[in-house]
Amino acid sequence: MHFEKILIAVEDSPHSFEAARAGMQFAQKVNAEIAIMCAVDIGVTISSPEVIPTPIEVINVQRAEAHNVIEKVKTLFGGAHNIHEFTPEGDPREEIIAVANEWGANIIVVGTHGRTGLTHLLMGSTAEYVVRHSKVPVLVVPLKSLG
């Protein structure tokens, strides 16, 4: 199998940056095209009762944060690579699958919180969803690899 296009899904968290580092290293070793995506989870914004600003103001802040996360990953790990960027809006789990399909990724790289038990059951797992629904291989980088 050839890995010519690697999609790295990120968010603003240590496990996500570890996954980005691993994905960028892998892409460099196989000389692959790289895309980084950070989804804007508008469902959380619209349904959050503690939100005081208007939903559109919050979404605009989230859009800016998504771009900042991508820029941080590019600065930390990107080197001289030409990197594609995606900041889709919606459920991050579904958006990762959609971007991978639309861009034609050969592999997806995601991080995982490493939650278990009730926390995992209640919060779900983006990585698990992506593994179950992806048409291409998924490289899951666990949080414990930070240590």
DRENPA-3360 file (N, C-alpha, C; in nm, 2 decimals, always signed):
BEGIN
1 = MHFEKILI = +0.08/-0.12/+0.00/+0.00/+0.00/+0.00/+0.09/+0.12/+0.00 ~ +0.05/+0.22/-0.08/+0.13/+0.35/-0.09/+0.06/+0.45/-0.01 ~ +0.13/+0.53/+0.07/+0.08/+0.63/+0.15/+0.13/+0.76/+0.09 ~ +0.05/+0.81/-0.01/+0.09/+0.93/-0.08/+0.03/+1.06/-0.02 ~ -0.09/+1.04/+0.04/-0.16/+1.15/+0.10/-0.20/+1.12/+0.24 ~ -0.14/+1.19/+0.34/-0.17/+1.17/+0.48/-0.25/+1.28/+0.54 ~ -0.36/+1.25/+0.60/-0.44/+1.35/+0.67/-0.42/+1.34/+0.82 ~ -0.38/+1.45/+0.88/-0.36/+1.46/+1.02/-0.47/+1.54/+1.08;
9 = AVEDSPHS = -0.55/+1.48/+1.17/-0.65/+1.55/+1.24/-0.61/+1.60/+1.37 ~ -0.62/+1.73/+1.40/-0.57/+1.79/+1.52/-0.68/+1.87/+1.60 ~ -0.65/+1.89/+1.72/-0.73/+1.98/+1.81/-0.62/+2.05/+1.90 ~ -0.66/+2.14/+1.98/-0.57/+2.21/+2.07/-0.55/+2.13/+2.20 ~ -0.47/+2.02/+2.20/-0.44/+1.94/+2.31/-0.31/+1.87/+2.30 ~ -0.25/+1.83/+2.41/-0.12/+1.76/+2.40/-0.12/+1.63/+2.32 ~ -0.23/+1.55/+2.34/-0.23/+1.43/+2.26/-0.24/+1.45/+2.11 ~ -0.31/+1.56/+2.08/-0.33/+1.59/+1.94/-0.19/+1.64/+1.88;
17 = FEAARAGM = -0.12/+1.71/+1.95/+0.01/+1.76/+1.90/+0.11/+1.64/+1.89 ~ +0.10/+1.54/+1.98/+0.18/+1.42/+1.97/+0.15/+1.35/+1.84 ~ +0.02/+1.34/+1.81/-0.03/+1.27/+1.69/+0.02/+1.35/+1.57 ~ +0.02/+1.48/+1.57/+0.07/+1.56/+1.46/+0.22/+1.54/+1.44 ~ +0.29/+1.53/+1.55/+0.44/+1.51/+1.54/+0.46/+1.37/+1.47 ~ +0.39/+1.27/+1.52/+0.41/+1.13/+1.46/+0.37/+1.13/+1.31 ~ +0.25/+1.20/+1.28/+0.21/+1.20/+1.14/+0.30/+1.28/+1.05 ~ +0.36/+1.39/+1.10/+0.45/+1.46/+1.01/+0.58/+1.38/+0.99;
25 = QFAQKVNA = +0.63/+1.31/+1.09/+0.75/+1.23/+1.08/+0.72/+1.12/+0.98 ~ +0.61/+1.06/+0.99/+0.57/+0.95/+0.90/+0.57/+1.00/+0.75 ~ +0.50/+1.11/+0.74/+0.48/+1.17/+0.60/+0.62/+1.21/+0.54 ~ +0.71/+1.26/+0.62/+0.84/+1.29/+0.57/+0.92/+1.16/+0.53 ~ +0.90/+1.06/+0.61/+0.98/+0.93/+0.58/+0.93/+0.87/+0.45 ~ +0.80/+0.88/+0.42/+0.74/+0.82/+0.30/+0.72/+0.92/+0.19 ~ +0.77/+1.04/+0.21/+0.76/+1.15/+0.11/+0.62/+1.17/+0.06 ~ +0.52/+1.18/+0.16/+0.38/+1.20/+0.13/+0.34/+1.34/+0.13;
33 = EIAIMCAV = +0.23/+1.37/+0.06/+0.16/+1.49/+0.07/+0.09/+1.50/+0.20 ~ +0.08/+1.62/+0.26/+0.03/+1.63/+0.40/-0.09/+1.73/+0.40 ~ -0.20/+1.69/+0.47/-0.30/+1.78/+0.50/-0.33/+1.78/+0.65 ~ -0.35/+1.89/+0.71/-0.39/+1.90/+0.85/-0.53/+1.96/+0.86 ~ -0.61/+1.90/+0.94/-0.74/+1.95/+0.96/-0.77/+1.97/+1.11 ~ -0.85/+2.07/+1.13/-0.90/+2.09/+1.27/-1.05/+2.13/+1.25 ~ -1.14/+2.05/+1.30/-1.28/+2.07/+1.28/-1.33/+2.17/+1.38 ~ -1.42/+2.26/+1.34/-1.50/+2.35/+1.42/-1.62/+2.28/+1.46;
41 = DIGVTISS = -1.63/+2.24/+1.59/-1.75/+2.17/+1.64/-1.86/+2.26/+1.67 ~ -1.94/+2.30/+1.57/-2.05/+2.39/+1.59/-2.16/+2.34/+1.68 ~ -2.17/+2.21/+1.69/-2.28/+2.15/+1.77/-2.26/+2.18/+1.92 ~ -2.14/+2.18/+1.96/-2.11/+2.21/+2.10/-2.14/+2.36/+2.13 ~ -2.11/+2.44/+2.04/-2.13/+2.59/+2.06/-2.28/+2.62/+2.06 ~ -2.36/+2.57/+1.97/-2.50/+2.60/+1.97/-2.58/+2.54/+2.08 ~ -2.54/+2.43/+2.14/-2.61/+2.37/+2.24/-2.56/+2.40/+2.38 ~ -2.46/+2.48/+2.40/-2.40/+2.51/+2.53/-2.48/+2.61/+2.60;
49 = PEVIPTPI = -2.54/+2.58/+2.71/-2.63/+2.68/+2.78/-2.54/+2.79/+2.84 ~ -2.42/+2.77/+2.87/-2.33/+2.87/+2.93/-2.28/+2.98/+2.84 ~ -2.31/+2.96/+2.71/-2.26/+3.06/+2.61/-2.34/+3.19/+2.62 ~ -2.26/+3.30/+2.65/-2.32/+3.43/+2.66/-2.32/+3.50/+2.53 ~ -2.21/+3.50/+2.45/-2.21/+3.57/+2.32/-2.30/+3.49/+2.23 ~ -2.33/+3.56/+2.12/-2.42/+3.50/+2.02/-2.34/+3.38/+1.96 ~ -2.42/+3.28/+1.91/-2.35/+3.16/+1.86/-2.26/+3.19/+1.74 ~ -2.29/+3.29/+1.66/-2.20/+3.32/+1.55/-2.07/+3.38/+1.60;
57 = EVINVQRA = -2.08/+3.46/+1.71/-1.95/+3.51/+1.76/-1.86/+3.40/+1.81 ~ -1.92/+3.30/+1.88/-1.85/+3.19/+1.93/-1.79/+3.10/+1.82 ~ -1.87/+3.08/+1.71/-1.82/+3.01/+1.60/-1.70/+3.08/+1.53 ~ -1.71/+3.21/+1.52/-1.60/+3.28/+1.47/-1.47/+3.27/+1.55 ~ -1.49/+3.27/+1.68/-1.37/+3.24/+1.77/-1.32/+3.10/+1.75 ~ -1.41/+3.00/+1.74/-1.37/+2.87/+1.71/-1.29/+2.85/+1.58 ~ -1.34/+2.92/+1.48/-1.28/+2.92/+1.35/-1.13/+2.97/+1.36 ~ -1.12/+3.08/+1.43/-0.99/+3.14/+1.45/-0.90/+3.05/+1.53;
65 = EAHNVIEK = -0.95/+2.98/+1.63/-0.87/+2.89/+1.71/-0.83/+2.77/+1.62 ~ -0.92/+2.72/+1.54/-0.88/+2.61/+1.45/-0.77/+2.64/+1.36 ~ -0.77/+2.76/+1.30/-0.66/+2.81/+1.21/-0.53/+2.82/+1.30 ~ -0.54/+2.87/+1.42/-0.43/+2.89/+1.51/-0.36/+2.75/+1.54 ~ -0.45/+2.65/+1.57/-0.40/+2.52/+1.60/-0.32/+2.46/+1.48 ~ -0.37/+2.48/+1.36/-0.30/+2.43/+1.24/-0.17/+2.51/+1.22 ~ -0.17/+2.64/+1.24/-0.05/+2.71/+1.23/+0.06/+2.67/+1.33 ~ +0.01/+2.64/+1.45/+0.10/+2.59/+1.55/+0.17/+2.46/+1.51;
73 = VKTLFGGA = +0.08/+2.37/+1.46/+0.14/+2.24/+1.42/+0.24/+2.26/+1.30 ~ +0.20/+2.34/+1.21/+0.29/+2.37/+1.10/+0.43/+2.43/+1.14 ~ +0.42/+2.52/+1.24/+0.54/+2.58/+1.30/+0.62/+2.48/+1.37 ~ +0.56/+2.40/+1.45/+0.63/+2.30/+1.53/+0.69/+2.18/+1.45 ~ +0.62/+2.14/+1.35/+0.66/+2.01/+1.29/+0.66/+2.02/+1.13 ~ +0.62/+2.13/+1.07/+0.60/+2.13/+0.93/+0.72/+2.14/+0.84 ~ +0.83/+2.21/+0.89/+0.94/+2.22/+0.81/+0.91/+2.30/+0.68 ~ +0.96/+2.26/+0.57/+0.95/+2.33/+0.44/+0.83/+2.27/+0.36;
81 = HNIHEFTP = +0.76/+2.18/+0.42/+0.65/+2.11/+0.35/+0.54/+2.21/+0.31 ~ +0.48/+2.18/+0.19/+0.36/+2.25/+0.15/+0.24/+2.17/+0.21 ~ +0.17/+2.23/+0.30/+0.07/+2.15/+0.38/-0.07/+2.21/+0.34 ~ -0.16/+2.12/+0.31/-0.30/+2.15/+0.29/-0.37/+2.17/+0.42 ~ -0.46/+2.26/+0.43/-0.53/+2.29/+0.55/-0.68/+2.28/+0.53 ~ -0.75/+2.22/+0.63/-0.89/+2.21/+0.63/-0.95/+2.24/+0.76 ~ -1.05/+2.33/+0.77/-1.12/+2.36/+0.89/-1.27/+2.35/+0.87 ~ -1.32/+2.22/+0.85/-1.46/+2.20/+0.83/-1.54/+2.23/+0.96;
89 = EGDPREEI = -1.67/+2.26/+0.94/-1.76/+2.28/+1.05/-1.86/+2.17/+1.07 ~ -1.86/+2.11/+1.19/-1.95/+2.00/+1.21/-1.90/+1.91/+1.32 ~ -1.95/+1.79/+1.33/-1.91/+1.69/+1.43/-1.77/+1.65/+1.38 ~ -1.66/+1.67/+1.47/-1.53/+1.63/+1.42/-1.51/+1.49/+1.37 ~ -1.58/+1.40/+1.43/-1.57/+1.26/+1.39/-1.61/+1.24/+1.24 ~ -1.72/+1.30/+1.21/-1.78/+1.29/+1.08/-1.69/+1.37/+0.98 ~ -1.65/+1.49/+1.02/-1.57/+1.57/+0.94/-1.43/+1.51/+0.90 ~ -1.37/+1.44/+0.99/-1.25/+1.37/+0.96/-1.27/+1.27/+0.85;
97 = IAVANEWG = -1.37/+1.19/+0.86/-1.41/+1.10/+0.75/-1.44/+1.17/+0.62 ~ -1.51/+1.28/+0.63/-1.55/+1.35/+0.51/-1.43/+1.41/+0.44 ~ -1.34/+1.47/+0.51/-1.22/+1.54/+0.46/-1.13/+1.43/+0.39 ~ -1.12/+1.32/+0.47/-1.03/+1.21/+0.41/-1.09/+1.16/+0.28 ~ -1.22/+1.14/+0.27/-1.28/+1.10/+0.15/-1.27/+1.20/+0.03 ~ -1.30/+1.32/+0.07/-1.30/+1.43/-0.04/-1.15/+1.46/-0.09 ~ -1.06/+1.46/+0.00/-0.92/+1.49/-0.03/-0.85/+1.37/-0.09 ~ -0.90/+1.25/-0.07/-0.84/+1.13/-0.12/-0.72/+1.08/-0.04;
105 = ANIIVVGT = -0.73/+1.10/+0.10/-0.62/+1.05/+0.19/-0.61/+0.90/+0.18 ~ -0.48/+0.86/+0.19/-0.45/+0.72/+0.19/-0.44/+0.66/+0.34 ~ -0.42/+0.76/+0.43/-0.42/+0.72/+0.57/-0.46/+0.84/+0.66 ~ -0.52/+0.82/+0.77/-0.56/+0.92/+0.86/-0.48/+0.90/+0.99 ~ -0.43/+1.02/+1.05/-0.35/+1.01/+1.17/-0.44/+1.09/+1.28 ~ -0.47/+1.03/+1.39/-0.54/+1.09/+1.50/-0.48/+1.06/+1.63 ~ -0.50/+1.14/+1.73/-0.46/+1.11/+1.87/-0.57/+1.06/+1.95 ~ -0.54/+1.00/+2.06/-0.65/+0.96/+2.15/-0.62/+1.00/+2.29;
113 = HGRTGLTH = -0.73/+1.03/+2.36/-0.72/+1.07/+2.50/-0.68/+0.95/+2.59 ~ -0.71/+0.83/+2.55/-0.68/+0.71/+2.63/-0.78/+0.69/+2.74 ~ -0.90/+0.75/+2.73/-1.01/+0.73/+2.83/-1.06/+0.59/+2.83 ~ -1.10/+0.54/+2.94/-1.16/+0.41/+2.95/-1.28/+0.41/+3.04 ~ -1.35/+0.30/+3.05/-1.47/+0.29/+3.13/-1.58/+0.39/+3.11 ~ -1.64/+0.44/+3.21/-1.75/+0.53/+3.20/-1.73/+0.66/+3.13 ~ -1.61/+0.72/+3.15/-1.57/+0.84/+3.07/-1.57/+0.81/+2.92 ~ -1.52/+0.70/+2.88/-1.52/+0.66/+2.74/-1.66/+0.64/+2.69;
121 = LLMGSTAE = -1.74/+0.57/+2.77/-1.88/+0.55/+2.73/-1.96/+0.67/+2.71 ~ -1.94/+0.77/+2.81/-2.02/+0.89/+2.80/-1.97/+0.99/+2.70 ~ -1.84/+1.00/+2.68/-1.78/+1.10/+2.59/-1.76/+1.05/+2.45 ~ -1.75/+0.92/+2.44/-1.73/+0.86/+2.31/-1.58/+0.88/+2.27 ~ -1.54/+0.83/+2.16/-1.40/+0.84/+2.12/-1.40/+0.87/+1.97 ~ -1.34/+0.99/+1.94/-1.33/+1.03/+1.80/-1.24/+0.93/+1.73 ~ -1.13/+0.89/+1.79/-1.04/+0.79/+1.72/-1.11/+0.66/+1.69 ~ -1.19/+0.61/+1.79/-1.26/+0.49/+1.77/-1.36/+0.50/+1.65;
129 = YVVRHSKV = -1.43/+0.61/+1.65/-1.53/+0.64/+1.54/-1.46/+0.64/+1.41 ~ -1.35/+0.71/+1.40/-1.27/+0.72/+1.27/-1.23/+0.58/+1.23 ~ -1.17/+0.50/+1.32/-1.13/+0.37/+1.29/-1.24/+0.28/+1.23 ~ -1.36/+0.29/+1.30/-1.47/+0.21/+1.25/-1.53/+0.25/+1.12 ~ -1.52/+0.38/+1.09/-1.59/+0.43/+0.97/-1.50/+0.47/+0.85 ~ -1.37/+0.47/+0.87/-1.28/+0.51/+0.77/-1.27/+0.40/+0.66 ~ -1.25/+0.44/+0.54/-1.22/+0.35/+0.42/-1.08/+0.33/+0.40 ~ -0.99/+0.40/+0.48/-0.85/+0.39/+0.47/-0.79/+0.36/+0.60;
137 = PVLVVPLK = -0.66/+0.31/+0.61/-0.60/+0.29/+0.74/-0.60/+0.41/+0.83 ~ -0.60/+0.39/+0.96/-0.60/+0.49/+1.06/-0.48/+0.47/+1.15 ~ -0.39/+0.56/+1.17/-0.28/+0.55/+1.27/-0.33/+0.63/+1.39 ~ -0.35/+0.56/+1.50/-0.39/+0.62/+1.63/-0.27/+0.63/+1.72 ~ -0.25/+0.75/+1.76/-0.13/+0.78/+1.85/-0.19/+0.80/+1.99 ~ -0.15/+0.71/+2.08/-0.21/+0.72/+2.22/-0.14/+0.83/+2.30 ~ -0.22/+0.89/+2.40/-0.16/+0.99/+2.49/-0.04/+0.94/+2.56 ~ -0.04/+0.82/+2.60/+0.07/+0.76/+2.68/+0.20/+0.77/+2.61;
145 = SLG = +0.20/+0.79/+2.48/+0.33/+0.80/+2.41/+0.40/+0.93/+2.44 ~ +0.33/+1.02/+2.51/+0.39/+1.15/+2.55/+0.50/+1.13/+2.65 ~ +0.49/+1.02/+2.73/+0.58/+1.00/+2.84/+0.71/+0.94/+2.81;
% end
